[in-house]
């Protein structure tokens, strides 16, 4: 990008394009022929419409700024970071809002970058203008004579008046500035680049002095980007047919050549000669020509992959009751192609093949086979592996102990490792040579080419991998949650950013960055905790005990459950007493409306579980005021808190204004005093784009000065701990203990879909519960325990499988996991 523009302008000024960057940057003070430079720039540097700059663009920009004395802008851009309201707003918009309400975002797409969304929030002043202008954008305010200028002028002078509905949700009015109109239109209009905010505009002293162009700065990257690795091939790069393919030539050293290919998603390989010629090859390059000496082709291997090892059983796949279960339509597919299809599908728990290579992909419920039926085999998912480029190595870099087997490929090699109790990694060469590595192997050596090390990180038994029923409760973590317990084991493991799949810095790099001044100078434990909770690959870096030790029967006093009383029987309470310390059912009582056999308040209390009353809405308050004093015994250990109104900022819930809630609050205080309850929790708000929970609470506290509110309650249905942390941070502003009284993964959108299943809920829970336990502001939390098909008010139309306990007290795998976490 910037290299092309600089080279074009140098050409226009009569300079050779091969001059070193620092050398030619000094000549940019001369004014090249405006039309030549502008036209060539349009041809060779298509507008990115706000896409983030590559690292090399930023590096050249720094050179340009260093040498051009007319470039004096002092930029004040800021890309939002975790913990800031803007970050939370943008993250929610990208993960959920763009899928549920695309009309709010005027042409943005789900795969647009974080900075694209933040820029849109900046121009539209969304969320009360919490977003500043982000860094990493190339901007140009349109000028007369350009198509964009005409489009923006028409929208500002005509369109907004004749068709105001076209601009709904954009915040635009006829009095909005030209830049604000252009900033919104850039999301739909390919003719319009990002405009420059007035505070960032700089005018360059070239022949096109009327055009304002600038770039917000990024730190240049001088080293190859982490998580992108290469296979070294002797000879120049070639396509499958032996041609040279499409490529761009640059004069840089090998490390810079690699960095540029790594930063460019269109680059699939780079070629370098023995001097300084760099070729960046695009799609089509697949091999090299070793017969041509003096060249090396480095073929890009994108980051890492996750796959599964399978346990093969004789006979067709069956459910626990012997049925065929739910499976995809059969199709002809070779065994290991069928295996890879199942491995890459989150919904698939097993695959079945017959002698004719008929392949069935089985979904949840399949747990065994029927060996009495011949001619079939059923292979169950049994152990997860993470791909790491290069040969397997120990922590000290040694080869370790292994056995060698010839196999048909990676799938069979992983299966053999799965079947071996002492195998921790499977190494496969390009020739099919398989090594089964014993304990001690923890990483790979990327400098050893033509090998892949599949590191085993999750061992599951057949039942644990597929069943939602649980054996008797144990206090240790279920084996489905096992991960390496030493951070050094995953220090060099690439960790994907869920908002940017191209960002694959390793666990160690991410931790090191957070400890640096640029990353916030976090302590070692805080940095490890953040990365471990945000990246599943880095779970082993959690710095404190995560699961209970064997024999530990304690339950965190924070841990609770949100569950309708009718969904459990009194017989379930002994199991639940090993699961939670407190519970509530959105009511002020448990009877007589609940199902016969459900526990009473006294039975909850007798089981040692604090059952807490809630005033769901104004009618619940009126009804609770009629409860006899004897119903709620003053001083009872179960009566430690009274929960306020439920989601008053939602029309289909309590549907109450802050003014009405403040007016009713003295009666809430009187009711608590009547029953000897000394803790009163605020109304519990949830996210609502039409009336944000923080706005509702802010108004409530403004009106209810002096009211007794001992804690702030809120709900969250995000699916990732990093977003949950954003939600928590938003509510810290009230300076009170926080009660998260409903949470589970339930949001819609492609990003969240893999976490709606029970296995997905478990992945979220592994991130979230340890974080909640260690957060000093979180006083209480309650999981929203509903199985698929039970949700009365589904979020975004989803049907999550988030149940912890069945009516008879049997815990699901998710429930067993919930019980296994250590106290903070």
C-alpha positions in Angstrom: 0.0 0.0 0.0 2.2 2.9 1.2 5.2 1.4 -0.5 3.3 1.5 -3.8 2.2 5.2 -3.3 5.7 6.3 -2.3 7.2 4.5 -5.3 4.6 6.0 -7.7 5.2 9.5 -6.4 9.0 9.0 -6.6 8.5 7.9 -10.2 6.5 11.0 -10.9 9.3 13.0 -9.4 11.9 11.4 -11.6 13.5 9.1 -8.9 14.3 5.4 -9.3 11.8 3.2 -7.4 14.5 1.0 -6.0 16.0 3.7 -3.8 16.1 2.8 -0.1 13.1 4.0 1.9 15.0 6.3 4.1 16.9 7.7 1.1 13.9 8.5 -1.0 11.7 9.8 1.9 13.8 12.9 2.0 12.8 13.7 -1.6 9.1 13.6 -0.8 9.3 17.3 0.0 9.5 17.9 -3.8 6.1 18.3 -5.5 5.6 15.5 -8.1 3.2 16.1 -11.0 -0.1 16.0 -9.3 -2.1 14.3 -11.9 0.5 11.6 -12.5 0.9 10.8 -8.9 -2.9 10.9 -8.2 -3.8 8.7 -11.1 -1.1 6.2 -10.5 -2.0 6.1 -6.8 -5.7 5.4 -7.7 -4.5 2.5 -10.0 -1.9 0.9 -7.8 -3.3 1.7 -4.3 -7.0 1.0 -4.3 -8.8 2.6 -1.4 -9.2 0.4 1.6 -12.3 2.1 2.9 -11.0 2.1 6.4 -9.3 -1.3 6.6 -6.5 -1.5 9.0 -3.0 -0.8 7.7 -0.5 -3.6 7.3 2.6 -3.4 9.5 4.7 -2.3 6.5 2.5 0.6 5.7 2.9 1.9 9.2 6.7 1.4 9.1 6.9 3.5 5.9 4.6 6.1 7.4 7.0 6.5 10.2 9.9 7.0 7.7 7.8 9.5 5.8 6.9 11.5 8.9 10.6 11.5 10.0 11.8 13.0 6.7 9.0 15.3 5.5 9.1 18.6 7.5 5.6 19.6 6.3 4.0 16.7 8.0 3.3 18.2 11.5 0.0 16.7 12.6 0.0 15.5 16.2 -2.4 12.6 16.1 -4.7 11.9 19.0 -6.3 8.7 17.7 -7.0 5.9 20.1 -8.1 2.3 19.4 -10.3 1.1 22.3 -8.9 -1.6 24.6 -10.5 -4.0 27.0 -12.1 -2.3 30.0 -13.2 0.8 28.1 -16.9 1.4 27.2 -16.0 1.8 23.5 -14.4 -1.6 23.4 -17.5 -3.3 25.0 -19.8 -1.5 22.6 -17.7 -2.4 19.5 -17.2 -6.0 20.6 -20.9 -6.5 21.2 -21.7 -4.9 17.8 -19.3 -7.3 16.0 -20.3 -10.4 17.8 -24.0 -9.9 18.2 -25.5 -6.6 17.0 -24.4 -6.9 13.4 -26.2 -10.3 13.2 -29.4 -9.4 15.1 -29.8 -5.9 13.9 -27.8 -5.2 10.7 -29.9 -2.2 10.0 -28.2 -0.4 12.9 -24.8 -0.4 11.1 -25.6 1.1 7.7 -23.6 -1.3 5.5 -21.0 -2.7 7.9 -20.4 -6.4 7.6 -19.6 -9.0 10.3 -16.1 -9.5 8.9 -15.2 -5.9 8.9 -12.4 -5.0 11.3 -12.6 -3.7 14.8 -11.4 -0.3 13.7 -14.0 -0.1 11.0 -16.7 -0.6 13.6 -15.0 1.9 16.0 -14.8 4.5 13.2 -18.5 4.1 12.5 -19.3 4.5 16.2 -17.1 7.6 16.1 -18.9 9.2 13.2 -22.4 8.3 14.3 -21.7 9.2 18.0 -23.3 5.8 18.9 -23.5 4.8 22.6 -23.4 8.5 23.7 -20.2 9.1 21.7 -18.0 6.8 23.8 -15.7 6.0 20.9 -12.7 8.1 19.8 -11.3 8.0 16.3 -9.3 4.8 16.1 -5.7 4.4 15.0 -4.7 2.4 11.9 -6.8 4.0 9.3 -5.9 5.8 6.0 -8.2 8.7 5.7 -9.0 11.2 2.9 -11.7 13.9 3.0 -13.3 14.1 -0.4 -12.9 17.3 -2.4 -14.7 18.9 -5.3 -14.4 17.0 -8.5 -14.3 13.6 -6.8 -17.3 11.2 -7.1 -17.4 10.8 -3.3 -17.7 14.6 -2.9 -20.8 14.6 -5.1 -22.3 11.6 -3.3 -21.8 13.1 0.1 -23.0 16.5 -0.9 -26.2 15.0 -2.3 -26.8 13.0 0.9 -26.3 16.1 3.0 -28.3 18.6 1.0 -31.0 16.3 -0.5 -31.1 12.7 0.6 -31.4 13.4 4.4 -34.4 15.6 3.7 -36.3 13.6 1.1 -35.6 10.1 2.5 -34.7 10.5 6.2 -35.5 6.8 6.7 -32.4 5.9 4.7 -30.3 7.4 7.5 -32.0 5.9 10.5 -29.6 4.7 13.3 -26.8 6.8 11.8 -27.3 9.9 14.0 -27.1 12.1 10.9 -29.2 15.2 10.6 -29.2 18.0 8.0 -26.8 20.0 10.2 -24.2 17.2 10.5 -20.8 18.0 9.1 -19.6 16.9 5.7 -17.1 14.6 7.4 -19.8 13.0 9.4 -21.8 12.2 6.3 -18.7 10.8 4.5 -17.8 8.8 7.6 -21.2 7.1 7.5 -21.4 6.7 3.7 -18.0 5.0 3.5 -19.6 1.8 4.9 -21.8 1.5 1.8 -20.2 3.7 -0.9 -17.1 2.2 -2.6 -16.2 5.6 -3.9 -15.7 7.0 -0.5 -12.7 6.4 1.8 -12.7 7.2 5.5 -12.7 11.0 5.9 -10.2 12.7 8.2 -11.6 14.1 11.4 -10.9 17.8 11.7 -8.6 17.3 14.6 -6.4 14.9 12.6 -6.3 16.7 9.3 -2.9 17.7 7.9 -2.4 19.5 4.5 0.6 18.4 2.6 2.5 21.0 0.5 2.2 19.2 -2.8 0.4 20.3 -6.0 -2.7 18.7 -4.6 -2.8 21.0 -1.6 -6.6 21.0 -1.5 -6.7 17.3 -0.7 -6.2 16.2 2.9 -4.7 12.7 3.3 -3.3 11.3 6.5 -2.7 8.0 8.2 -3.2 7.3 11.9 -0.1 5.7 13.3 0.6 2.1 14.3 3.8 0.7 15.8 5.8 -0.9 13.0 6.5 -4.6 13.1 10.1 -5.5 12.3 9.8 -9.2 12.9 7.7 -11.9 11.3 4.2 -12.1 12.7 3.7 -14.8 15.3 1.4 -17.7 14.4 2.3 -17.6 10.7 4.9 -20.2 9.8 6.5 -21.4 6.5 7.7 -24.5 4.8 11.1 -24.0 3.2 11.3 -25.2 -0.4 14.4 -25.1 -2.5 14.1 -23.3 -5.8 11.8 -20.5 -7.0 8.1 -20.5 -6.3 5.9 -22.1 -8.9 2.2 -22.8 -9.5 0.8 -26.4 -9.8 1.4 -26.2 -13.6 5.0 -25.0 -13.2 4.3 -21.3 -14.0 5.7 -18.4 -12.0 2.3 -17.2 -11.0 1.3 -13.7 -9.8 3.7 -11.8 -7.6 5.0 -8.4 -6.5 8.7 -7.6 -6.5 10.3 -5.6 -3.7 13.9 -4.8 -2.8 14.2 -5.8 0.9 16.1 -8.2 3.1 14.7 -11.7 3.9 13.2 -10.9 7.4 11.4 -7.9 6.0 10.2 -10.0 3.0 8.7 -12.6 5.4 7.2 -9.9 7.6 5.4 -8.4 4.6 4.1 -11.8 3.4 2.9 -12.6 7.0 1.1 -9.2 7.3 -0.6 -9.6 3.9 -3.5 -12.1 3.8 -3.2 -12.2 0.0 0.3 -13.5 0.1 0.6 -17.3 0.1 4.4 -17.5 -0.3 7.5 -15.4 -0.6 10.6 -16.0 -2.7 14.0 -14.5 -2.0 17.3 -14.8 -4.0 20.8 -14.5 -2.6 20.7 -10.7 -2.9 17.8 -8.5 -2.0 15.1 -9.4 -4.4 11.8 -10.3 -2.7 8.8 -11.7 -4.4 5.4 -11.8 -2.7 3.3 -14.5 -4.3 -0.5 -14.6 -4.3 -3.0 -17.4 -4.7 -1.9 -20.2 -7.1 1.6 -20.8 -5.8 1.8 -24.3 -4.4 5.4 -25.6 -4.8 8.9 -24.7 -6.0 11.2 -25.8 -8.8 14.3 -27.3 -7.1 16.1 -27.5 -10.4 16.7 -23.8 -10.5 19.4 -22.9 -8.0 19.9 -19.7 -6.1 16.4 -19.2 -4.9 14.3 -20.3 -1.9 10.5 -20.4 -1.8 8.8 -20.1 1.6 5.3 -21.5 1.5 3.0 -20.0 4.1 1.4 -22.3 6.7 -1.5 -20.4 8.3 -1.2 -20.6 12.1 -2.5 -23.8 13.7 -5.3 -26.2 13.5 -7.3 -28.2 16.0 -8.3 -31.7 15.3 -9.4 -34.9 17.0 -8.3 -38.5 17.6 -11.0 -41.2 17.5 -11.6 -44.5 19.2 -12.8 -47.1 16.7 -15.5 -49.6 17.7 -16.9 -52.5 15.8 -20.5 -52.1 14.6 -22.7 -49.2 13.7 -23.0 -46.1 15.9 -25.8 -46.2 18.6 -27.2 -44.0 21.3 -27.4 -45.1 25.0 -30.8 -46.7 24.4 -29.6 -48.5 21.2 -31.1 -46.2 18.6 -29.4 -45.0 15.5 -29.4 -41.4 16.8 -29.2 -38.2 14.8 -26.8 -38.2 11.9 -26.2 -36.5 8.5 -27.2 -38.1 5.3 -24.8 -40.8 4.2 -22.4 -40.0 1.5 -19.5 -41.9 -0.2 -16.3 -40.9 1.5 -13.0 -42.6 2.3 -12.5 -43.4 6.0 -10.0 -40.6 6.8 -11.9 -38.1 4.8 -14.9 -39.0 6.8 -12.8 -38.6 10.0 -11.6 -35.2 9.0 -15.2 -34.1 8.2 -16.3 -35.1 11.7 -13.1 -33.6 13.3 -13.8 -30.2 11.7 -17.5 -30.2 12.8 -18.4 -29.1 16.4 -21.7 -30.9 16.1 -20.2 -34.2 15.1 -19.4 -36.6 18.0 -18.8 -39.8 16.0 -18.5 -41.1 12.4 -19.7 -44.4 10.9 -18.4 -46.1 7.8 -19.2 -49.4 6.1 -17.4 -51.6 3.5 -18.7 -49.4 0.7 -17.1 -46.2 2.3 -20.6 -44.9 3.2 -20.0 -42.1 5.7 -22.4 -40.9 8.4 -21.6 -38.0 10.8 -23.4 -38.5 14.1 -24.5 -35.8 16.4 -24.9 -35.6 20.2 -26.4 -38.7 21.8 -24.2 -41.3 20.1 -22.1 -43.0 22.8 -21.4 -46.5 21.7 -21.7 -49.1 18.9 -23.5 -52.3 18.3 -20.9 -55.0 17.7 -23.5 -57.6 16.8 -24.1 -55.9 13.5 -21.2 -56.6 11.1 -19.9 -54.6 8.2 -19.7 -51.3 10.0 -17.4 -49.4 12.3 -18.2 -46.5 14.6 -15.4 -44.1 15.6 -16.0 -41.8 18.6 -14.3 -38.5 19.3 -11.9 -39.2 22.1 -9.0 -36.8 22.3 -8.3 -33.3 21.0 -5.0 -32.3 19.4 -3.6 -28.9 18.5 -1.4 -28.6 15.5 2.0 -27.0 15.9 4.4 -26.6 12.9 7.7 -28.5 13.1 9.0 -31.5 14.9 7.9 -32.4 18.4 10.2 -31.3 21.2 10.5 -31.3 25.0 10.6 -28.1 27.0 14.4 -28.0 26.8 14.3 -28.5 23.0 15.2 -32.2 23.0 13.6 -34.9 20.9 12.2 -36.8 23.8 11.0 -40.4 23.9 8.8 -41.9 21.1 8.0 -44.9 19.0 7.8 -44.9 15.2 5.0 -46.4 13.1 4.2 -46.1 9.4 0.7 -44.8 8.8 -1.6 -43.5 6.1 -1.5 -40.0 7.4 -2.2 -37.6 10.3 -5.6 -39.0 11.0 -4.4 -42.5 11.7 -1.4 -41.2 13.6 -3.7 -39.2 16.0 -5.9 -42.2 16.4 -3.0 -44.4 17.4 -1.9 -41.7 19.9 -5.4 -41.6 21.3 -5.4 -45.4 21.9 -2.0 -45.2 23.7 -2.4 -44.2 27.3 1.2 -42.7 27.5 1.1 -40.8 24.2 1.0 -37.0 24.6 1.8 -35.9 21.0 1.7 -37.3 17.5 4.3 -36.2 15.0 3.7 -36.8 11.3 6.1 -36.2 8.4 5.3 -35.4 4.8 6.1 -39.1 4.0 3.6 -40.5 6.5 6.1 -41.5 9.1 4.3 -41.3 12.5 6.0 -40.8 15.9 4.0 -41.4 19.1 5.7 -39.2 21.8 5.6 -40.0 25.5 5.3 -37.5 28.4 7.8 -34.7 28.2 6.9 -33.5 24.7 5.3 -30.1 25.1 6.0 -28.0 22.0 7.4 -28.1 18.4 10.5 -26.7 16.7 9.4 -24.8 13.6 12.9 -24.6 12.3 12.6 -28.4 11.5 10.6 -28.4 8.3 8.2 -30.9 6.7 6.9 -32.1 10.1 3.8 -31.4 12.1 3.5 -32.0 15.8 -0.1 -32.7 17.0 0.0 -32.0 20.8 -2.7 -33.8 22.8 -4.4 -31.3 25.1 -7.8 -32.9 26.0 -8.4 -36.5 26.9 -11.9 -37.7 27.2 -13.5 -41.0 27.9 -16.2 -42.3 25.5 -19.1 -41.3 27.8 -17.6 -38.0 28.8 -17.0 -37.0 25.2 -20.6 -37.4 24.2 -23.1 -37.9 27.0 -25.0 -35.2 28.8 -25.8 -37.5 31.7 -23.3 -37.7 34.6 -22.0 -40.4 36.8 -22.0 -39.8 40.6 -20.6 -36.4 41.4 -16.9 -36.1 42.1 -15.1 -33.0 43.4 -12.3 -33.2 40.9 -12.6 -31.5 37.6 -14.1 -33.7 34.9 -11.5 -35.1 32.6 -13.0 -33.3 29.7 -11.5 -30.1 31.2 -8.0 -31.4 31.5 -5.3 -29.2 30.0 -1.5 -28.8 30.5 -0.9 -27.5 34.0 2.3 -25.7 33.2 2.3 -22.4 31.4 5.6 -23.2 29.8 3.9 -26.1 28.0 1.8 -23.6 26.0 4.1 -20.6 26.1 4.9 -21.0 22.4 1.4 -22.0 21.3 -0.3 -19.6 18.9 -3.5 -18.2 20.5 -6.2 -17.0 18.2 -8.0 -13.7 18.8 -11.7 -14.4 18.5 -12.3 -11.0 16.9 -9.3 -11.2 14.5 -8.5 -14.7 13.3 -5.3 -13.4 11.6 -3.9 -12.4 15.0 -2.0 -15.5 16.2 0.5 -14.3 18.7 1.6 -17.0 21.1 0.5 -17.3 24.7 3.9 -16.1 25.9 3.9 -13.1 23.5 0.5 -12.0 24.7 1.5 -12.3 28.4 4.8 -10.5 27.8 3.0 -7.7 26.0 0.5 -7.1 28.9 3.5 -6.9 31.3 5.1 -4.2 29.2 4.4 -0.5 29.6 2.6 -0.5 26.3 0.3 -3.3 27.5 -0.4 -1.7 30.9 2.4 -3.0 33.0 0.3 -5.7 34.5 1.7 -8.0 37.1 2.8 -11.5 36.0 -0.3 -13.2 37.6 -2.7 -10.6 36.2 -1.3 -10.9 32.7 -1.4 -14.7 32.8 -5.0 -14.6 34.2 -6.2 -12.3 31.4 -4.6 -14.3 28.6 -5.7 -17.7 30.1 -9.4 -16.5 30.4 -9.4 -15.0 26.8 -7.6 -17.8 24.9 -8.5 -21.4 25.4 -5.1 -22.4 24.1 -3.5 -20.6 27.1 -5.7 -22.1 29.8 -2.7 -23.7 31.5 -1.3 -20.2 32.3 -4.1 -19.5 34.8 -1.9 -18.6 37.8 -4.0 -19.9 40.7 -5.7 -23.3 41.4 -8.6 -23.6 39.0 -10.2 -26.9 40.1 -10.7 -28.5 43.5 -8.2 -30.9 44.8 -9.3 -34.5 45.4 -11.4 -34.7 48.5 -12.3 -31.0 48.5 -16.1 -30.8 49.1 -16.3 -27.1 49.7 -18.5 -24.9 47.6 -17.7 -21.2 46.9 -20.1 -18.9 48.8 -20.3 -16.9 45.6 -21.7 -19.7 43.5 -25.4 -19.9 42.9 -28.1 -21.1 40.4 -31.0 -19.3 38.8 -33.7 -22.0 38.3 -37.5 -22.3 38.4 -38.4 -24.2 41.5 -40.7 -26.5 39.4 -37.7 -27.9 37.6 -36.2 -29.8 40.5 -37.6 -32.2 43.1 -36.9 -32.2 46.8 -34.9 -35.3 46.2 -32.5 -33.3 44.1 -31.3 -31.0 47.0 -28.6 -33.3 48.4 -26.8 -33.2 44.9 -27.4 -29.5 44.6 -25.9 -28.9 48.0 -22.6 -30.1 46.5 -23.1 -27.7 43.5 -24.2 -24.3 44.8 -24.3 -22.2 48.0 -27.4 -20.2 47.0 -30.4 -20.2 44.6 -33.4 -18.2 43.6 -36.4 -18.7 41.3 -37.5 -15.1 40.4 -40.2 -15.3 43.1 -40.8 -14.3 46.7 -42.0 -17.8 47.5 -41.8 -21.4 46.2 -45.4 -22.6 46.5 -48.3 -23.4 45.8 -47.8 -22.8 42.1 -44.8 -25.0 41.8 -44.9 -28.6 40.7 -45.8 -31.1 43.3 -42.7 -32.6 44.9 -40.6 -29.4 44.4 -38.8 -28.1 47.5 -40.2 -25.6 49.9 -38.2 -22.7 51.4 -37.7 -24.8 54.5 -36.4 -27.7 52.5 -33.9 -25.5 50.6 -32.7 -24.2 54.0 -32.5 -27.6 55.5 -30.2 -28.7 52.6 -27.9 -25.9 53.4 -28.7 -23.9 50.3 -29.5 -20.2 50.7 -32.8 -19.6 48.9 -33.2 -15.9 48.2 -36.5 -14.1 47.5 -37.0 -11.7 44.5 -39.5 -9.0 43.9 -40.0 -9.7 40.1 -42.0 -6.6 39.5 -44.5 -4.2 41.2 -47.1 -7.0 41.5 -44.5 -9.2 43.1 -43.8 -6.5 45.7 -47.5 -6.2 46.5 -47.9 -10.0 46.8 -44.8 -10.2 49.0 -46.1 -7.5 51.3 -48.9 -9.9 52.2 -46.6 -12.7 53.3 -46.8 -13.5 57.0 -43.7 -12.7 59.0 -43.4 -16.4 60.0 -42.8 -17.3 56.4 -39.5 -15.5 56.4 -37.7 -16.1 59.7 -35.7 -13.1 60.8 -32.1 -14.0 61.1 -32.4 -17.2 59.1 -29.2 -18.1 57.2 -31.2 -18.3 54.0 -32.6 -14.8 54.3 -29.4 -12.9 53.7 -30.6 -10.8 50.8 -33.6 -9.6 49.0 -33.3 -9.3 45.2 -34.9 -6.3 43.4 -37.0 -6.1 40.3 -36.1 -8.3 37.3 -34.9 -6.6 34.1 -37.0 -3.5 34.5 -35.4 -2.1 31.3 -37.2 -4.8 29.2 -40.8 -4.5 28.1 -41.4 -8.3 28.4 -39.9 -8.4 31.9 -40.6 -6.1 34.9 -41.0 -3.2 32.4 -40.5 -0.4 35.0 -39.1 3.1 34.6 -36.3 4.2 37.0 -38.8 6.8 38.3 -41.3 4.2 39.3 -38.7 1.9 40.8 -37.3 4.8 42.9 -40.8 5.6 44.0 -41.4 2.0 45.1 -38.1 1.5 46.8 -39.0 2.7 50.3 -41.6 -0.1 50.3 -38.8 -2.6 49.3 -36.7 -1.4 52.2 -39.7 -1.7 54.6 -40.3 -5.3 53.4 -36.7 -6.2 54.0 -36.8 -4.7 57.5 -40.0 -6.6 58.3 -38.3 -9.9 57.5 -35.0 -9.2 59.1 -33.1 -9.0 55.8 -30.1 -6.7 56.0 -28.9 -6.9 52.3 -31.0 -5.4 49.5 -29.8 -5.9 45.9 -30.7 -3.4 43.1 -33.0 -4.2 40.2 -31.2 -6.6 37.9 -30.7 -5.0 34.4 -29.7 -6.7 31.2 -28.4 -5.3 27.9 -31.0 -3.5 25.9 -30.1 -1.3 22.9 -33.2 0.9 23.5 -32.5 1.4 27.2 -29.0 0.4 28.4 -28.8 -1.2 31.8 -26.2 1.3 33.0 -28.4 4.2 31.9 -31.4 2.8 33.7 -29.4 2.2 36.9 -27.7 5.6 36.6 -31.1 7.3 36.5 -32.4 5.1 39.3 -29.6 6.1 41.7 -29.9 9.7 40.7 -33.6 9.6 41.8 -33.1 7.3 44.8 -30.4 9.2 46.7 -30.1 7.8 50.2 -31.9 4.6 49.3 -30.6 1.4 50.8 -29.0 -0.5 47.9 -26.2 -2.8 49.0 -25.2 -4.4 45.7 -25.8 -3.9 42.0 -27.3 -6.8 40.0 -27.0 -7.4 36.3 -27.4 -10.2 33.7 -25.1 -11.2 30.8 -25.6 -13.7 28.0 -22.3 -13.3 26.2 -20.4 -16.4 25.3 -16.8 -15.4 26.0 -15.1 -14.4 29.2 -13.4 -11.4 27.6 -16.8 -9.9 26.8 -18.2 -10.9 30.2 -15.3 -8.9 31.7 -16.3 -5.9 29.6 -19.8 -6.2 31.0 -18.5 -6.4 34.5 -16.3 -3.4 34.0 -19.3 -1.3 32.9 -21.1 -1.9 36.2 -18.1 -1.1 38.4 -18.9 2.6 37.9 -21.5 2.3 40.7 -18.9 1.5 43.3 -20.9 -1.3 44.9 -20.5 -5.1 45.2 -21.7 -6.8 42.0 -24.2 -9.7 41.7 -24.3 -11.5 38.3 -27.7 -13.1 38.8 -28.2 -14.6 35.4 -25.5 -15.7 32.9 -24.9 -18.4 30.3 -24.0 -18.4 26.6 -27.1 -17.5 24.7 -26.4 -14.8 22.2 -26.9 -15.3 18.4 -24.4 -14.8 15.6 -21.8 -17.0 13.9 -19.2 -16.2 16.6 -21.3 -17.5 19.4 -22.9 -20.5 17.6 -20.2 -23.1 18.6 -20.8 -22.3 22.2 -24.5 -22.9 22.5 -24.1 -26.6 22.9 -23.3 -28.1 26.2 -19.7 -28.6 25.2 -19.6 -25.0 24.1 -21.1 -23.9 27.5 -18.4 -25.9 29.2 -15.7 -24.0 27.2 -17.3 -20.7 28.3 -17.6 -21.8 31.9 -13.9 -22.8 32.0 -13.0 -19.2 31.1 -15.7 -17.4 33.2 -15.9 -19.1 36.6 -12.2 -18.8 37.6 -12.4 -15.1 36.5 -15.5 -14.5 38.6 -14.0 -16.3 41.6 -10.9 -14.1 41.5 -12.7 -10.8 40.9 -13.0 -9.0 44.2 -16.0 -6.9 43.0 -18.1 -10.0 42.2 -19.9 -10.9 45.4 -22.3 -13.4 44.0 -23.0 -15.1 40.6 -25.8 -17.5 39.5 -25.7 -19.7 36.3 -29.0 -19.6 34.3 -29.7 -23.4 34.4 -31.9 -24.3 31.4 -31.5 -27.2 29.0 -32.3 -26.9 25.3 -36.1 -26.6 24.7 -36.7 -25.0 28.2 -36.1 -21.3 27.4 -39.2 -19.3 27.8 -37.5 -16.1 26.6 -34.8 -17.2 24.2 -32.0 -14.7 23.5 -31.7 -13.8 19.8 -33.9 -16.9 19.0 -31.3 -19.3 20.2 -31.9 -22.6 22.1 -28.8 -23.1 24.3 -28.1 -26.3 26.2 -27.1 -24.8 29.6 -28.8 -27.0 32.2 -26.9 -28.0 35.3 -29.2 -30.3 37.0 -32.2 -32.6 36.1 -35.3 -32.9 38.3 -34.0 -36.0 40.1 -30.7 -34.3 41.0 -28.6 -35.9 38.3 -26.0 -33.4 37.2 -25.2 -32.9 33.5 -21.6 -32.7 32.4 -21.9 -28.9 32.7 -23.2 -29.3 36.2 -20.3 -31.5 37.2 -17.9 -28.9 35.8 -19.7 -26.1 37.7 -19.2 -28.0 40.9 -15.5 -28.7 40.2 -14.1 -25.2 40.3 -12.0 -24.1 43.3 -12.9 -21.0 45.4 -11.2 -17.8 44.4 
